[in-house]
């Protein structure tokens, strides 16, 4: 084996990963994370060798040899990662046959820093009876997290806040709403979503309950959980800064780990980008179902955006209907 072979093999792997992800993005099976990963794979491929055509002949032959796993698959059988109702990419090439799932592709090219959402992790339970034990177990832990948030001085926001705002509600329903940061009224009371935007969120939750979107599950501010990415108000309600999100987000992640929600609803850009893991507009991120650990995750407009633009209220209600459908399905 020549000294160029390891580098050529890595370029071949990167090329295969990129081709697989391009198909996943085109088919909609990888959504935005797949499209982001295409660019990263292409960057690595460019570093290792402009394209597969530029590889040494020996590496091209290896890449074009059908692997044993592909040869053993029955003709016409779907790949092992096929999701019900989603057609697999048509006619994968031999170079990409080795990557039968996003996870396999990620492991094969470990230098690529991307992480595709899981479509197979078991969902956290739904319904009051199934969640009773989670509700009881979460209470002392959520209290302990609040006990850490309230005196926190890890970033400069602690110097300008009136009160920290840990979160409110419970794990009873398994539904969590995540916003951006406290506003002026939240800063005064230490409770999230109690200003004008909070009043609208309360009315949205009440409308969901009135419409019985989730039969048998009472929806109000006591049965859902409401929190923000930041636990302290940024001065003048400015946008959160990257270092503030990095410093404060472990509190939210610990809350979500404790709550074990069935479904998470990201309200606005900052919550969506943190928990989905990609940058984008709300218009581009909404309408899809993502995964966060054992929870489904959807994205919608922040109530404050609805107050500025009433035209957003209809899509938000459509998103709440989708939330209910996804809550009820596995």
GIUR-V154258 format. One record per helix or strand of 3 or more residues. SS is the DSSP state (h for helix, s for strand). FROM is the first residue (numbers start at 1). TO is the last residue. If there is no record, write none. Layout:
ss->SS from->FROM to->TO
ss->SS from->FROM to->TO
This chain:
ss->h from->5 to->27
ss->h from->31 to->48
ss->h from->52 to->54
ss->h from->57 to->64
ss->h from->68 to->72
ss->h from->94 to->97
ss->h from->102 to->108
ss->h from->128 to->150
ss->h from->156 to->159
ss->s from->175 to->179
ss->h from->184 to->189
ss->h from->196 to->210
ss->s from->225 to->228
ss->h from->235 to->237
ss->h from->242 to->259
ss->s from->263 to->267
ss->h from->269 to->276
ss->h from->282 to->285
ss->s from->290 to->292
ss->s from->295 to->300
ss->h from->303 to->308
ss->h from->312 to->328
